[in-house]
Amino acid sequence: MTNSDLRPGPTGAAHRRGLFTKGDRVQLTDPKGRKHTVVLEPGKQFHTHRGAVEHDALLGQPEGIVVTSTGGTDYLALRPLLVDFVLSMPRGATVVYPKDAGQIVTYADIFPGARVLEAGVGSGALSCSLLRTIGDAGRLISYERREDFAAIAARNIETFFGGPHPAHTIIVGDLAETTERDVDRVILDMLAPWDVVDAVSAALVPGGVVCAYVATTTQLSRVVETLRGHGTFAEPAAWETMMRDWHVEGLAVRPGHRMVGHTGFLVTARRLADGVTPPVRRRRPAKGALAEPAATAPAEAGAPLAEPAATALAGAVPEPAVDAVPEAVDAALEATRES
Ligand SMILES: C[S@@+](CC[C@H](N)C(=O)[O-])C[C@H]1O[C@@H](n2cnc3c(N)ncnc32)[C@H](O)[C@@H]1O
Protein backbone atom coordinates (compact mmCIF):
# COMPACT_ATOMS: atom_id res chain seq x y z
CA MET A 1 0.00 0.00 0.00
CA THR A 2 1.35 3.47 -0.87
CA ASN A 3 0.66 6.94 0.52
CA SER A 4 -1.80 7.64 -2.27
CA ASP A 5 -3.79 4.52 -1.30
CA LEU A 6 -3.87 5.67 2.30
CA ARG A 7 -4.32 9.41 1.88
CA PRO A 8 -7.01 11.36 0.07
CA GLY A 9 -5.52 13.21 -2.92
CA PRO A 10 -1.98 14.40 -3.43
CA THR A 11 -2.29 17.83 -1.89
CA GLY A 12 -3.81 17.45 1.55
CA ALA A 13 -2.17 17.95 4.91
CA ALA A 14 -2.36 14.20 5.54
CA HIS A 15 0.27 13.75 2.86
CA ARG A 16 2.80 15.69 4.92
CA ARG A 17 2.06 14.22 8.35
CA GLY A 18 2.13 10.97 10.26
CA LEU A 19 4.48 8.02 10.47
CA PHE A 20 6.86 7.35 7.59
CA THR A 21 5.27 4.99 5.06
CA LYS A 22 6.30 3.40 1.80
CA GLY A 23 6.83 5.99 -0.96
CA ASP A 24 7.54 8.88 1.44
CA ARG A 25 10.45 11.17 0.63
CA VAL A 26 12.73 11.47 3.64
CA GLN A 27 15.62 13.86 4.08
CA LEU A 28 18.58 12.48 6.01
CA THR A 29 20.92 15.13 7.45
CA ASP A 30 24.39 14.09 8.62
CA PRO A 31 26.35 15.76 11.47
CA LYS A 32 27.97 18.19 8.96
CA GLY A 33 24.56 19.36 7.74
CA ARG A 34 24.78 17.50 4.40
CA LYS A 35 21.36 16.44 3.19
CA HIS A 36 20.37 13.31 1.27
CA THR A 37 16.86 12.45 0.09
CA VAL A 38 15.57 8.89 -0.05
CA VAL A 39 12.22 7.48 -1.17
CA LEU A 40 11.22 4.76 1.28
CA GLU A 41 10.92 1.17 0.02
CA PRO A 42 10.70 -1.85 2.35
CA GLY A 43 13.90 -3.90 2.32
CA LYS A 44 16.01 -1.20 0.62
CA GLN A 45 19.15 0.50 1.90
CA PHE A 46 20.56 4.00 1.54
CA HIS A 47 24.31 3.79 0.95
CA THR A 48 26.97 6.40 1.70
CA HIS A 49 30.70 6.16 2.28
CA ARG A 50 29.70 6.24 5.94
CA GLY A 51 27.87 2.92 5.66
CA ALA A 52 24.25 2.00 4.96
CA VAL A 53 20.91 2.98 6.50
CA GLU A 54 18.05 0.47 6.30
CA HIS A 55 14.79 1.98 5.00
CA ASP A 56 13.05 -0.45 7.38
CA ALA A 57 14.61 1.50 10.27
CA LEU A 58 12.55 4.50 9.11
CA LEU A 59 9.29 2.88 7.96
CA GLY A 60 6.58 3.20 10.62
CA GLN A 61 8.63 5.73 12.60
CA PRO A 62 7.76 9.37 13.33
CA GLU A 63 9.60 12.30 11.74
CA GLY A 64 12.49 13.71 13.74
CA ILE A 65 14.14 10.41 14.67
CA VAL A 66 17.87 9.77 14.38
CA VAL A 67 19.04 6.63 12.56
CA THR A 68 22.60 5.34 12.61
CA SER A 69 24.38 3.97 9.56
CA THR A 70 26.37 0.74 9.68
CA GLY A 71 29.49 2.97 9.74
CA GLY A 72 28.28 4.65 12.96
CA THR A 73 27.14 8.01 11.51
CA ASP A 74 23.92 9.50 12.84
CA TYR A 75 21.34 10.92 10.43
CA LEU A 76 18.38 13.09 11.39
CA ALA A 77 15.29 11.96 9.42
CA LEU A 78 12.63 14.49 8.37
CA ARG A 79 10.27 14.99 5.44
CA PRO A 80 11.80 17.71 3.22
CA LEU A 81 10.12 21.10 3.42
CA LEU A 82 9.16 22.89 0.21
CA VAL A 83 12.29 25.05 0.66
CA ASP A 84 14.48 21.94 0.81
CA PHE A 85 12.74 20.43 -2.18
CA VAL A 86 13.04 23.38 -4.56
CA LEU A 87 16.71 23.91 -3.78
CA SER A 88 17.56 20.27 -4.47
CA MET A 89 15.15 19.27 -7.26
CA PRO A 90 16.29 18.84 -10.90
CA ARG A 91 16.42 22.18 -12.70
CA GLY A 92 15.88 23.25 -16.24
CA ALA A 93 15.67 26.99 -15.75
CA THR A 94 16.86 28.83 -12.65
CA VAL A 95 14.27 28.73 -9.89
CA VAL A 96 12.68 31.57 -7.96
CA TYR A 97 14.43 31.54 -4.60
CA PRO A 98 12.25 30.69 -1.59
CA LYS A 99 12.72 34.15 -0.08
CA ASP A 100 11.27 35.68 -3.26
CA ALA A 101 8.55 33.03 -3.59
CA GLY A 102 7.42 34.02 -0.09
CA GLN A 103 7.32 37.67 -1.11
CA ILE A 104 5.40 36.85 -4.28
CA VAL A 105 2.78 34.83 -2.40
CA THR A 106 2.29 37.66 0.10
CA TYR A 107 2.64 40.82 -1.99
CA ALA A 108 0.83 39.45 -5.04
CA ASP A 109 -1.83 38.41 -2.52
CA ILE A 110 -2.25 34.81 -3.63
CA PHE A 111 -5.23 33.35 -1.76
CA PRO A 112 -6.99 29.98 -1.41
CA GLY A 113 -9.25 29.45 -4.43
CA ALA A 114 -7.51 32.14 -6.55
CA ARG A 115 -7.33 31.87 -10.36
CA VAL A 116 -3.68 32.51 -11.19
CA LEU A 117 -1.88 32.81 -14.53
CA GLU A 118 1.90 32.25 -14.56
CA ALA A 119 4.79 32.40 -17.05
CA GLY A 120 7.24 30.83 -17.39
CA VAL A 121 6.94 27.68 -15.41
CA GLY A 122 10.71 27.02 -15.73
CA SER A 123 11.55 24.27 -13.25
CA GLY A 124 8.24 24.55 -11.40
CA ALA A 125 9.59 25.94 -8.12
CA LEU A 126 7.32 28.96 -7.93
CA SER A 127 4.39 26.88 -9.20
CA CYS A 128 4.72 24.67 -6.09
CA SER A 129 4.37 27.73 -3.81
CA LEU A 130 1.46 29.06 -5.84
CA LEU A 131 -0.35 25.70 -5.87
CA ARG A 132 0.11 25.27 -2.16
CA THR A 133 -1.46 28.63 -1.53
CA ILE A 134 -4.41 28.44 -3.93
CA GLY A 135 -5.19 24.85 -2.86
CA ASP A 136 -7.31 22.28 -4.67
CA ALA A 137 -10.16 24.75 -5.24
CA GLY A 138 -7.97 27.30 -7.04
CA ARG A 139 -6.69 27.29 -10.59
CA LEU A 140 -3.09 27.78 -11.79
CA ILE A 141 -2.48 28.04 -15.53
CA SER A 142 1.26 27.97 -16.17
CA TYR A 143 2.61 28.98 -19.60
CA GLU A 144 6.04 27.76 -20.66
CA ARG A 145 7.34 28.19 -24.18
CA ARG A 146 9.98 25.45 -23.87
CA GLU A 147 8.60 21.94 -23.99
CA ASP A 148 11.66 20.47 -22.23
CA PHE A 149 11.31 22.88 -19.29
CA ALA A 150 7.57 22.24 -19.10
CA ALA A 151 8.30 18.49 -18.78
CA ILE A 152 10.89 19.06 -16.02
CA ALA A 153 8.46 21.33 -14.16
CA ALA A 154 5.59 18.84 -14.45
CA ARG A 155 7.81 16.08 -13.02
CA ASN A 156 9.04 18.25 -10.15
CA ILE A 157 5.55 19.40 -9.22
CA GLU A 158 4.20 15.85 -9.31
CA THR A 159 7.09 14.64 -7.19
CA PHE A 160 6.53 17.33 -4.61
CA PHE A 161 2.79 16.83 -4.29
CA GLY A 162 2.93 13.05 -4.70
CA GLY A 163 0.74 13.16 -7.83
CA PRO A 164 -0.72 15.59 -10.36
CA HIS A 165 -2.15 18.68 -8.64
CA PRO A 166 -5.90 18.98 -9.40
CA ALA A 167 -5.69 22.78 -9.75
CA HIS A 168 -2.78 22.83 -12.23
CA THR A 169 -2.59 23.11 -16.00
CA ILE A 170 0.67 23.60 -17.93
CA ILE A 171 0.37 25.06 -21.42
CA VAL A 172 3.38 24.87 -23.74
CA GLY A 173 3.24 28.22 -25.50
CA ASP A 174 3.77 31.94 -25.20
CA LEU A 175 1.83 33.85 -22.56
CA ALA A 176 1.40 36.67 -25.07
CA GLU A 177 -1.07 34.40 -26.88
CA THR A 178 -3.21 33.49 -23.90
CA THR A 179 -6.98 33.80 -24.19
CA GLU A 180 -7.50 33.39 -20.42
CA ARG A 181 -9.91 35.90 -18.89
CA ASP A 182 -11.07 36.78 -15.37
CA VAL A 183 -7.93 35.69 -13.58
CA ASP A 184 -7.23 37.18 -10.16
CA ARG A 185 -3.45 37.25 -10.31
CA VAL A 186 -0.70 37.07 -12.95
CA ILE A 187 2.86 36.14 -12.02
CA LEU A 188 5.63 36.74 -14.56
CA ASP A 189 9.09 35.22 -14.23
CA MET A 190 10.37 35.60 -17.78
CA LEU A 191 12.91 37.49 -19.83
CA ALA A 192 10.66 40.17 -21.33
CA PRO A 193 7.56 40.69 -19.18
CA TRP A 194 6.86 44.02 -20.95
CA ASP A 195 6.04 42.03 -24.11
CA VAL A 196 3.00 40.41 -22.45
CA VAL A 197 1.46 43.43 -20.72
CA ASP A 198 -1.45 43.59 -23.23
CA ALA A 199 -2.26 39.92 -22.61
CA VAL A 200 -1.96 40.39 -18.84
CA SER A 201 -4.25 43.41 -18.92
CA ALA A 202 -6.87 41.48 -20.94
CA ALA A 203 -6.68 38.48 -18.60
CA LEU A 204 -6.90 40.24 -15.23
CA VAL A 205 -10.10 41.11 -13.37
CA PRO A 206 -10.42 44.73 -12.18
CA GLY A 207 -8.39 45.00 -8.97
CA GLY A 208 -6.31 41.97 -9.99
CA VAL A 209 -2.58 41.96 -9.29
CA VAL A 210 0.26 41.48 -11.75
CA CYS A 211 3.64 40.62 -10.23
CA ALA A 212 6.85 40.46 -12.26
CA TYR A 213 10.16 39.01 -11.06
CA VAL A 214 13.15 40.32 -13.02
CA ALA A 215 16.89 39.90 -12.61
CA THR A 216 18.36 43.17 -13.85
CA THR A 217 17.79 46.90 -13.42
CA THR A 218 17.26 47.35 -17.15
CA GLN A 219 14.40 44.84 -17.06
CA LEU A 220 13.06 46.49 -13.91
CA SER A 221 12.97 49.90 -15.55
CA ARG A 222 11.36 48.61 -18.69
CA VAL A 223 8.61 46.59 -17.05
CA VAL A 224 7.69 49.41 -14.66
CA GLU A 225 7.59 51.99 -17.46
CA THR A 226 5.51 49.68 -19.66
CA LEU A 227 2.97 49.07 -16.88
CA ARG A 228 2.88 52.78 -16.04
CA GLY A 229 2.40 53.79 -19.65
CA HIS A 230 -0.20 51.12 -20.42
CA GLY A 231 -3.12 53.04 -18.95
CA THR A 232 -4.89 50.05 -17.36
CA PHE A 233 -2.77 49.71 -14.22
CA ALA A 234 -2.40 51.74 -11.03
CA GLU A 235 1.06 52.96 -10.06
CA PRO A 236 3.50 50.01 -9.85
CA ALA A 237 5.61 49.25 -6.77
CA ALA A 238 9.15 47.85 -7.04
CA TRP A 239 11.56 46.38 -4.49
CA GLU A 240 14.11 43.69 -3.73
CA THR A 241 14.68 41.57 -0.65
CA MET A 242 17.97 40.55 0.87
CA MET A 243 18.28 37.68 3.26
CA ARG A 244 21.32 37.09 5.44
CA ASP A 245 21.84 34.00 7.59
CA TRP A 246 23.16 34.45 11.12
CA HIS A 247 25.64 32.30 12.96
CA VAL A 248 24.45 31.94 16.56
CA GLU A 249 26.70 29.96 18.86
CA GLY A 250 27.44 31.01 22.44
CA LEU A 251 29.04 34.47 22.28
CA ALA A 252 29.77 34.11 18.56
CA VAL A 253 26.61 35.78 17.28
CA ARG A 254 27.31 37.37 13.89
CA PRO A 255 26.11 37.45 10.29
CA GLY A 256 27.03 34.39 8.25
CA HIS A 257 30.10 34.77 6.04
CA ARG A 258 28.29 33.77 2.88
CA MET A 259 25.20 35.36 1.38
CA VAL A 260 23.25 35.20 -1.90
CA GLY A 261 23.91 38.82 -2.85
CA HIS A 262 21.30 39.17 -5.57
CA THR A 263 18.38 37.18 -6.89
CA GLY A 264 15.89 39.56 -8.48
CA PHE A 265 13.57 42.55 -8.25
CA LEU A 266 9.83 42.37 -7.76
CA VAL A 267 7.24 44.63 -9.33
CA THR A 268 3.51 44.64 -8.57
CA ALA A 269 0.64 46.67 -10.03
CA ARG A 270 -3.17 46.54 -9.74
CA ARG A 271 -5.50 46.34 -12.74
CA LEU A 272 -7.87 49.31 -12.98
CA ALA A 273 -11.52 48.93 -13.98
CA ASP A 274 -12.13 49.21 -17.73
CA GLY A 275 -12.33 52.79 -18.97
CA VAL A 276 -10.71 54.26 -15.87
CA THR A 277 -7.74 56.56 -16.32
CA PRO A 278 -4.90 56.05 -13.83
CA PRO A 279 -4.96 58.76 -11.15
CA VAL A 280 -2.48 61.54 -11.80
CA ARG A 281 0.58 61.04 -9.68
CA ARG A 282 0.95 63.79 -7.11
CA ARG A 283 4.61 63.19 -6.48
CA ARG A 284 6.58 64.86 -9.24
CA PRO A 285 9.41 62.93 -10.84
CA ALA A 286 12.79 64.15 -9.64
CA LYS A 287 14.31 66.91 -11.75
CA GLY A 288 15.92 65.41 -14.82
CA ALA A 289 14.38 61.97 -14.18
CA LEU A 290 12.42 62.03 -17.41
CA ALA A 291 15.25 63.35 -19.55
CA GLU A 292 17.78 61.09 -21.18
CA PRO A 293 20.68 60.81 -18.71
CA ALA A 294 23.89 62.56 -19.75
CA ALA A 295 26.56 60.09 -20.76
CA THR A 296 28.67 61.01 -17.75
CA ALA A 297 25.92 61.61 -15.14
CA PRO A 298 24.45 58.45 -13.64
CA ALA A 299 20.65 58.48 -13.27
CA GLU A 300 19.49 59.49 -9.83
CA ALA A 301 18.87 56.45 -7.65
CA GLY A 302 15.24 55.40 -7.69
CA ALA A 303 14.23 57.97 -10.30
CA PRO A 304 11.94 56.69 -13.06
CA LEU A 305 13.30 56.74 -16.60
CA ALA A 306 11.49 58.23 -19.53
CA GLU A 307 10.89 55.92 -22.46
CA PRO A 308 14.01 56.98 -24.44
CA ALA A 309 16.23 56.45 -21.44
CA ALA A 310 14.51 53.22 -20.50
CA THR A 311 14.83 51.97 -24.03
CA ALA A 312 18.45 53.00 -24.20
CA LEU A 313 19.21 51.15 -20.99
CA ALA A 314 17.06 48.19 -21.93
CA GLY A 315 19.14 47.98 -25.07
CA ALA A 316 21.75 46.36 -22.85
CA VAL A 317 19.49 43.29 -22.95
CA PRO A 318 20.12 41.87 -26.42
CA GLU A 319 16.60 42.51 -27.62
CA PRO A 320 16.53 41.45 -31.26
CA ALA A 321 17.86 38.10 -30.14
CA VAL A 322 14.83 37.62 -27.88
CA ASP A 323 12.74 36.42 -30.77
CA ALA A 324 15.59 34.91 -32.72
CA VAL A 325 17.13 32.57 -30.15
CA PRO A 326 15.09 32.60 -26.94
CA GLU A 327 17.11 29.79 -25.40
CA ALA A 328 20.40 31.66 -25.87
CA VAL A 329 18.97 34.85 -24.39
CA ASP A 330 17.39 33.00 -21.51
CA ALA A 331 20.73 31.33 -20.88
CA ALA A 332 22.47 34.72 -20.89
CA LEU A 333 19.91 36.07 -18.48
CA GLU A 334 20.07 32.97 -16.34
CA ALA A 335 23.77 33.66 -15.96
CA THR A 336 22.83 36.85 -14.11
CA ARG A 337 20.78 34.80 -11.65
CA GLU A 338 22.38 32.62 -9.02
CA SER A 339 22.29 28.98 -10.02
C1 LIG B 1 13.60 31.84 -14.95
S1 LIG B 1 12.58 30.70 -15.73
C2 LIG B 1 11.20 30.51 -14.66
C3 LIG B 1 11.52 29.78 -13.38
C4 LIG B 1 10.31 29.38 -12.57
N1 LIG B 1 9.55 30.53 -12.16
C5 LIG B 1 10.71 28.54 -11.38
O1 LIG B 1 10.60 29.03 -10.23
O2 LIG B 1 11.13 27.40 -11.56
C6 LIG B 1 11.92 31.64 -17.07
C7 LIG B 1 11.12 30.77 -18.02
O3 LIG B 1 10.25 31.60 -18.76
C8 LIG B 1 10.05 31.01 -20.03
N2 LIG B 1 9.49 32.07 -20.89
C9 LIG B 1 10.12 33.19 -21.33
N3 LIG B 1 9.28 33.96 -22.04
C10 LIG B 1 8.07 33.31 -22.04
C11 LIG B 1 6.80 33.60 -22.60
N4 LIG B 1 6.60 34.72 -23.31
N5 LIG B 1 5.78 32.73 -22.42
C12 LIG B 1 5.99 31.58 -21.72
N6 LIG B 1 7.19 31.25 -21.15
C13 LIG B 1 8.22 32.10 -21.30
C14 LIG B 1 11.45 30.50 -20.38
O4 LIG B 1 11.40 29.48 -21.34
C15 LIG B 1 11.95 30.03 -19.01
O5 LIG B 1 11.73 28.65 -18.84
The ligand as an SDF file (V2000), in Angstrom:
LIG
                    3D

 27 29  0  0  0  0  0  0  0  0999 V2000
   13.6020   31.8350  -14.9530 C   0  0  0  0  0  0  0  0  0  0  0  0
   12.5830   30.7040  -15.7280 S   0  0  0  0  0  0  0  0  0  0  0  0
   11.2000   30.5090  -14.6590 C   0  0  0  0  0  0  0  0  0  0  0  0
   11.5210   29.7760  -13.3790 C   0  0  0  0  0  0  0  0  0  0  0  0
   10.3130   29.3820  -12.5700 C   0  0  0  0  0  0  0  0  0  0  0  0
    9.5480   30.5340  -12.1650 N   0  0  0  0  0  0  0  0  0  0  0  0
   10.7100   28.5430  -11.3800 C   0  0  0  0  0  0  0  0  0  0  0  0
   10.6000   29.0290  -10.2340 O   0  0  0  0  0  0  0  0  0  0  0  0
   11.1340   27.4020  -11.5630 O   0  0  0  0  0  0  0  0  0  0  0  0
   11.9240   31.6360  -17.0680 C   0  0  0  0  0  0  0  0  0  0  0  0
   11.1180   30.7710  -18.0150 C   0  0  0  0  0  0  0  0  0  0  0  0
   10.2450   31.6050  -18.7620 O   0  0  0  0  0  0  0  0  0  0  0  0
   10.0530   31.0050  -20.0300 C   0  0  0  0  0  0  0  0  0  0  0  0
    9.4930   32.0720  -20.8890 N   0  0  0  0  0  0  0  0  0  0  0  0
   10.1220   33.1940  -21.3290 C   0  0  0  0  0  0  0  0  0  0  0  0
    9.2770   33.9620  -22.0420 N   0  0  0  0  0  0  0  0  0  0  0  0
    8.0710   33.3100  -22.0430 C   0  0  0  0  0  0  0  0  0  0  0  0
    6.8020   33.6050  -22.6000 C   0  0  0  0  0  0  0  0  0  0  0  0
    6.6020   34.7240  -23.3090 N   0  0  0  0  0  0  0  0  0  0  0  0
    5.7810   32.7300  -22.4160 N   0  0  0  0  0  0  0  0  0  0  0  0
    5.9860   31.5820  -21.7160 C   0  0  0  0  0  0  0  0  0  0  0  0
    7.1870   31.2530  -21.1510 N   0  0  0  0  0  0  0  0  0  0  0  0
    8.2180   32.1040  -21.3010 C   0  0  0  0  0  0  0  0  0  0  0  0
   11.4480   30.5010  -20.3800 C   0  0  0  0  0  0  0  0  0  0  0  0
   11.4040   29.4820  -21.3420 O   0  0  0  0  0  0  0  0  0  0  0  0
   11.9530   30.0300  -19.0130 C   0  0  0  0  0  0  0  0  0  0  0  0
   11.7300   28.6490  -18.8380 O   0  0  0  0  0  0  0  0  0  0  0  0
  1  2  1  0
  2  3  1  0
  2 10  1  0
  3  4  1  0
  4  5  1  0
  5  6  1  0
  5  7  1  0
  7  8  2  0
  7  9  1  0
 10 11  1  0
 11 12  1  0
 11 26  1  0
 12 13  1  0
 13 14  1  0
 13 24  1  0
 14 15  1  0
 14 23  1  0
 15 16  2  0
 16 17  1  0
 17 18  1  0
 17 23  2  0
 18 19  1  0
 18 20  2  0
 20 21  1  0
 21 22  2  0
 22 23  1  0
 24 25  1  0
 24 26  1  0
 26 27  1  0
M  CHG  2   2   1   9  -1
M  END
$$$$
